Every structure is written in C-alpha cells, then in structure tokens.
C-alpha cells in the first residue's frame, strides 16, 4: 500500500521478500498521487529489461505512472527477474523519503 500516515508518506510494508515469478500489486490508499520508480543503479544486473517489460505506462525508464485515484493499483510481475534487492521510490514524495525495497529470492 502507498499511504499518508500523519505527515509521513510510506509504502506499507517498506520491505518485501518475494520469489522470482511473483506479482506485486501496489495500492494507492491515501496521500496520492503516488508511483513506483526503481533506481536504475540499485537493481540486480539484467533486471532492467525484465522490469521494463512488465511495467505499463512508464513515465520514464522504470518509473510507473502516477496513481491519483485512491483505489488505483499498479501491478508489476517479477517473472524471470534475477534474485537480489530492488530499491524503489515514489517520485512525488522522494523528498519525504518515501522509499522501499523488494528482495527477490529464487
């Protein structure tokens, strides 16, 4: 979930462990607009093309669209994704430290 709690913008949970092939659905719950943008230098080698193929409506490389509607979702498949840590942020709320990490395991 992507939320505003008090004055804090967060992903809940901020860290998630999944298996290669899992699908992650981000829910815009409150405080939007939010998005999911992976750091190009903080993902495993070989992951960029796989993520790019599963992220619809990108604003820029590995930057998902802005979710404005409080019920909007953004789904990313990690099918074929290499194991490792995938660090991401919410571009509109980066200054508020809205960041997260997905750890992909084999």
Residue frames as a rotation matrix with the C-alpha (Angstrom) as fourth column:
UNK 1
0.577 0.817 0.000 0.00
0.817 -0.577 0.000 0.00
0.000 0.000 -1.000 0.00
UNK 2
-0.582 -0.649 0.490 1.06
0.620 -0.744 -0.249 3.58
0.526 0.159 0.835 -0.65
UNK 3
0.410 0.810 -0.419 -0.18
0.848 -0.169 0.503 5.73
0.337 -0.561 -0.756 2.21
UNK 4
-0.323 -0.365 0.873 -0.04
-0.179 -0.882 -0.436 9.04
0.929 -0.297 0.219 4.03
UNK 5
0.331 0.350 -0.876 0.05
0.800 0.389 0.457 8.47
0.501 -0.852 -0.151 7.81
UNK 6
0.443 -0.140 -0.885 0.02
0.569 -0.719 0.399 11.77
-0.693 -0.681 -0.239 9.69
UNK 7
0.675 -0.282 -0.682 2.71
-0.571 -0.784 -0.242 13.71
-0.466 0.553 -0.691 7.82
UNK 8
-0.394 -0.861 0.321 4.65
-0.463 0.488 0.740 10.60
-0.794 0.143 -0.591 6.70
UNK 9
0.516 0.433 -0.739 4.42
-0.857 0.258 -0.446 9.18
-0.003 0.863 0.505 3.20
UNK 10
-0.376 -0.673 0.638 5.19
-0.697 0.658 0.284 5.45
-0.610 -0.338 -0.716 3.15
UNK 11
-0.133 0.297 -0.946 4.99
-0.604 0.732 0.315 2.13
0.786 0.613 0.082 1.43
UNK 12
-0.171 0.133 0.976 3.41
-0.904 0.374 -0.209 -0.43
-0.393 -0.918 0.057 3.76
UNK 13
0.690 -0.666 -0.282 5.35
0.446 0.085 0.891 -2.65
-0.570 -0.741 0.356 4.05
UNK 14
0.657 -0.531 -0.535 8.50
-0.662 -0.746 -0.072 -0.76
-0.361 0.401 -0.842 3.08
UNK 15
-0.550 -0.809 -0.207 10.42
-0.828 0.496 0.262 -4.02
-0.109 0.315 -0.943 2.61
UNK 16
0.606 0.774 0.183 9.00
-0.680 0.623 -0.387 -7.12
-0.413 0.110 0.904 0.97
UNK 17
-0.634 -0.757 0.159 10.53
-0.568 0.595 0.568 -10.50
-0.525 0.270 -0.807 0.12
UNK 18
0.577 0.800 -0.165 9.08
-0.670 0.348 -0.656 -12.37
-0.468 0.489 0.736 -2.84
UNK 19
-0.023 -0.544 0.839 10.06
0.290 0.799 0.526 -15.24
-0.957 0.255 0.139 -5.15
UNK 20
-0.856 -0.272 -0.441 11.03
-0.357 -0.305 0.883 -14.91
-0.375 0.913 0.164 -8.80
UNK 21
-0.799 0.601 0.013 7.77
0.367 0.470 0.803 -15.06
0.477 0.646 -0.596 -10.74
UNK 22
-0.278 0.718 -0.638 5.62
0.861 -0.108 -0.497 -13.40
-0.425 -0.688 -0.588 -8.07
UNK 23
-0.150 0.358 0.922 3.42
0.585 -0.720 0.375 -10.42
0.797 0.595 -0.102 -8.87
UNK 24
-0.663 -0.063 -0.746 3.39
0.678 -0.474 -0.562 -7.29
-0.318 -0.878 0.357 -6.67
UNK 25
0.081 0.764 0.640 0.33
0.746 -0.472 0.470 -5.04
0.661 0.439 -0.608 -6.64
UNK 26
-0.902 -0.350 -0.254 0.83
0.432 -0.719 -0.545 -1.53
0.008 -0.601 0.799 -5.30
UNK 27
0.112 0.993 0.031 -2.37
0.947 -0.116 0.301 0.07
0.303 -0.004 -0.953 -3.94
UNK 28
-0.718 -0.210 0.664 -2.82
0.091 -0.973 -0.210 3.85
0.690 -0.090 0.718 -3.81
UNK 29
-0.221 0.638 -0.737 -4.51
0.933 0.359 0.032 4.12
0.285 -0.681 -0.675 -0.42
UNK 30
0.801 0.474 -0.365 -4.08
0.568 -0.795 0.215 7.76
-0.189 -0.379 -0.906 0.64
UNK 31
0.407 -0.643 -0.649 -1.98
0.044 -0.696 0.717 10.88
-0.912 -0.320 -0.255 0.12
UNK 32
0.067 -0.380 0.922 -1.50
0.919 0.384 0.091 10.40
-0.389 0.841 0.375 -3.62
UNK 33
0.852 0.083 -0.518 -0.52
-0.449 0.625 -0.638 10.85
0.271 0.776 0.570 -6.32
UNK 34
0.263 -0.768 0.585 2.00
-0.491 0.415 0.766 8.04
-0.830 -0.489 -0.268 -5.88
UNK 35
0.708 -0.071 -0.703 4.08
-0.600 0.464 -0.652 5.93
0.373 0.883 0.286 -8.20
UNK 36
0.709 -0.579 0.403 6.73
0.163 0.691 0.705 3.22
-0.686 -0.433 0.584 -8.15
UNK 37
0.809 -0.538 -0.235 10.09
-0.455 -0.322 -0.830 4.12
0.371 0.779 -0.506 -9.65
UNK 38
0.817 -0.572 -0.070 13.05
0.544 0.724 0.425 1.75
-0.192 -0.385 0.903 -9.43
UNK 39
0.510 -0.770 -0.383 16.55
-0.555 -0.635 0.538 3.15
-0.658 -0.062 -0.751 -9.01
UNK 40
0.864 -0.159 -0.478 18.43
-0.386 0.400 -0.831 2.13
0.323 0.902 0.285 -12.17
UNK 41
-0.096 -0.992 -0.085 21.66
-0.564 0.125 -0.816 1.70
0.820 -0.031 -0.571 -10.19
UNK 42
-0.624 -0.080 0.778 20.05
-0.765 0.270 -0.585 -0.26
-0.163 -0.960 -0.230 -7.33
UNK 43
0.677 0.721 0.149 18.58
-0.653 0.682 -0.330 -3.31
-0.340 0.126 0.932 -9.03
UNK 44
0.211 -0.636 0.742 20.30
0.098 0.769 0.632 -6.59
-0.973 -0.061 0.225 -9.96
UNK 45
-0.648 -0.518 -0.559 22.23
-0.552 -0.187 0.813 -6.86
-0.525 0.835 -0.165 -13.22
UNK 46
-0.969 0.247 -0.023 19.93
0.137 0.608 0.782 -7.92
0.207 0.755 -0.623 -16.03
UNK 47
-0.481 0.828 -0.288 16.77
0.719 0.185 -0.670 -6.79
-0.502 -0.529 -0.684 -14.26
UNK 48
-0.621 0.243 -0.745 16.07
-0.254 -0.962 -0.103 -3.55
-0.742 0.125 0.659 -16.14
UNK 49
-0.793 0.315 -0.522 14.71
-0.534 0.054 0.844 -5.11
0.294 0.948 0.125 -19.35
UNK 50
-0.684 0.551 -0.477 12.59
0.574 0.811 0.113 -7.61
0.449 -0.197 -0.871 -17.41
UNK 51
-0.462 0.512 -0.724 11.04
0.581 -0.442 -0.683 -4.90
-0.670 -0.736 -0.093 -15.22
UNK 52
-0.735 0.139 -0.663 10.54
-0.449 -0.833 0.324 -2.57
-0.507 0.536 0.675 -18.18
UNK 53
-0.834 0.406 -0.374 8.56
-0.158 0.475 0.866 -5.27
0.529 0.781 -0.332 -20.00
UNK 54
-0.386 0.714 -0.585 6.19
0.815 0.561 0.147 -5.74
0.433 -0.420 -0.798 -17.04
UNK 55
-0.479 0.195 -0.856 5.65
0.535 -0.708 -0.461 -2.06
-0.696 -0.679 0.235 -16.11
UNK 56
0.044 0.576 0.817 2.83
0.988 -0.148 0.051 -0.50
0.150 0.804 -0.575 -18.15
UNK 57
0.734 0.440 0.517 2.51
0.462 -0.882 0.095 3.23
0.498 0.169 -0.851 -18.91
UNK 58
0.094 -0.791 -0.605 6.01
0.963 -0.083 0.257 4.25
-0.254 -0.606 0.754 -17.78
UNK 59
0.936 0.168 -0.309 6.72
0.145 -0.985 -0.097 7.97
-0.320 0.046 -0.946 -17.39
UNK 60
0.326 -0.909 -0.259 10.46
-0.922 -0.244 -0.301 7.35
0.211 0.337 -0.918 -17.82
UNK 61
-0.145 -0.391 -0.909 12.65
-0.302 0.892 -0.335 4.22
0.942 0.226 -0.247 -17.57
UNK 62
-0.499 0.033 -0.866 11.35
0.595 0.740 -0.314 2.02
0.631 -0.671 -0.389 -14.73
UNK 63
-0.957 0.280 -0.073 9.01
-0.149 -0.693 -0.706 4.79
-0.248 -0.665 0.705 -13.49
UNK 64
-0.534 0.830 0.161 5.41
0.845 0.528 0.083 3.70
-0.016 0.181 -0.983 -13.21
UNK 65
-0.280 0.548 0.788 2.53
0.331 -0.715 0.615 6.02
0.901 0.433 0.018 -13.92
UNK 66
-0.919 0.049 0.392 1.15
-0.354 -0.542 -0.762 8.36
0.175 -0.839 0.515 -11.26
UNK 67
-0.447 0.803 -0.394 -1.78
0.727 0.582 0.364 6.86
0.522 -0.124 -0.844 -9.37
UNK 68
-0.811 0.217 0.543 -4.28
-0.333 -0.935 -0.124 9.57
0.480 -0.282 0.831 -8.47
UNK 69
0.238 0.964 -0.115 -7.48
-0.524 0.227 0.821 7.62
0.818 -0.136 0.559 -7.79
UNK 70
-0.148 -0.332 0.932 -7.47
-0.988 0.085 -0.127 6.36
-0.037 -0.940 -0.341 -4.17
UNK 71
0.582 0.349 0.734 -8.49
-0.383 0.914 -0.132 2.89
-0.717 -0.205 0.666 -5.37
UNK 72
0.700 -0.338 -0.629 -5.92
-0.647 0.073 -0.759 2.69
0.303 0.938 -0.167 -8.20
UNK 73
0.655 -0.545 0.523 -3.43
0.012 0.700 0.714 -0.16
-0.755 -0.461 0.465 -8.38
UNK 74
0.427 -0.618 -0.660 -0.18
-0.891 -0.164 -0.423 -0.76
0.153 0.769 -0.621 -10.25
UNK 75
0.853 -0.015 0.521 0.88
-0.136 0.959 0.250 -4.34
-0.503 -0.284 0.816 -10.90
UNK 76
0.178 -0.870 -0.461 4.43
-0.976 -0.097 -0.194 -5.49
0.124 0.484 -0.866 -11.61
UNK 77
0.995 0.076 -0.062 5.34
-0.075 0.997 0.017 -9.07
0.063 -0.012 0.998 -12.48
UNK 78
0.228 -0.957 0.177 8.72
-0.877 -0.123 0.464 -10.36
-0.423 -0.261 -0.868 -11.40
UNK 79
0.878 0.102 0.468 8.56
0.095 0.921 -0.378 -13.33
-0.470 0.376 0.798 -13.79
UNK 80
0.640 -0.698 0.321 12.12
0.650 0.270 -0.710 -14.07
0.409 0.663 0.627 -14.88
UNK 81
0.742 -0.351 0.572 13.54
-0.440 -0.898 0.019 -11.40
0.506 -0.266 -0.820 -12.58
UNK 82
-0.092 -0.854 -0.513 17.00
0.173 0.493 -0.852 -12.13
0.981 -0.167 0.103 -11.19
UNK 83
0.544 0.216 -0.811 17.37
0.796 0.171 0.580 -12.62
0.264 -0.961 -0.080 -7.45
UNK 84
-0.623 -0.782 0.021 18.51
0.701 -0.570 -0.429 -9.64
0.347 -0.253 0.903 -5.43
UNK 85
-0.231 0.472 -0.851 17.36
0.657 -0.569 -0.494 -6.33
-0.717 -0.673 -0.179 -3.98
UNK 86
-0.293 0.294 0.910 15.22
0.790 -0.461 0.404 -3.89
0.538 0.837 -0.097 -5.98
UNK 87
-0.567 0.043 -0.823 15.21
0.598 -0.665 -0.447 -0.41
-0.566 -0.745 0.351 -4.42
UNK 88
-0.293 0.565 0.771 12.39
0.775 -0.333 0.538 1.94
0.561 0.755 -0.341 -5.40
UNK 89
-0.863 0.041 -0.504 10.83
0.290 -0.776 -0.560 5.29
-0.413 -0.630 0.658 -4.56
UNK 90
0.351 0.916 0.196 7.72
0.892 -0.263 -0.368 7.38
-0.286 0.304 -0.909 -5.06
UNK 91
-0.398 -0.614 0.681 8.85
0.820 -0.571 -0.035 10.24
0.410 0.545 0.731 -7.29
UNK 92
0.238 0.512 0.825 6.34
0.125 -0.859 0.497 12.85
0.963 -0.015 -0.268 -5.97
UNK 93
0.924 0.197 0.329 7.31
-0.292 -0.195 0.936 12.05
0.248 -0.961 -0.122 -2.37
UNK 94
0.379 -0.866 -0.325 11.03
0.602 0.498 -0.625 11.30
0.703 0.041 0.710 -2.62
UNK 95
-0.325 -0.499 0.803 11.79
-0.233 -0.781 -0.579 14.45
0.917 -0.375 0.138 -0.60
UNK 96
0.325 0.512 0.795 9.63
-0.920 -0.024 0.392 12.92
0.220 -0.858 0.463 2.17
UNK 97
-0.615 -0.746 0.256 11.77
-0.779 0.624 -0.055 9.75
-0.119 -0.233 -0.965 1.98
UNK 98
0.489 0.797 0.354 9.04
-0.632 0.603 -0.487 7.51
-0.602 0.014 0.798 0.52
UNK 99
-0.224 -0.668 -0.709 11.23
-0.920 0.385 -0.072 4.59
0.321 0.636 -0.701 -0.48
UNK 100
0.639 0.425 0.641 11.09
-0.624 0.774 0.110 0.82
-0.449 -0.470 0.760 -0.36
UNK 101
-0.511 -0.816 -0.271 12.82
-0.854 0.446 0.266 -2.43
-0.096 0.367 -0.925 -1.24
UNK 102
0.797 0.604 -0.006 11.70
-0.596 0.785 -0.167 -5.69
-0.096 0.137 0.986 -2.78
UNK 103
-0.383 -0.885 0.266 14.02
-0.796 0.462 0.392 -8.65
-0.470 -0.062 -0.881 -2.27
UNK 104
0.602 0.520 -0.605 13.59
-0.772 0.572 -0.277 -11.35
0.202 0.634 0.746 -4.92
UNK 105
-0.219 -0.618 0.755 14.64
-0.679 0.652 0.337 -14.88
-0.701 -0.439 -0.562 -3.98
UNK 106
-0.789 -0.133 -0.599 14.94
-0.575 0.504 0.645 -17.85
0.216 0.854 -0.474 -6.36
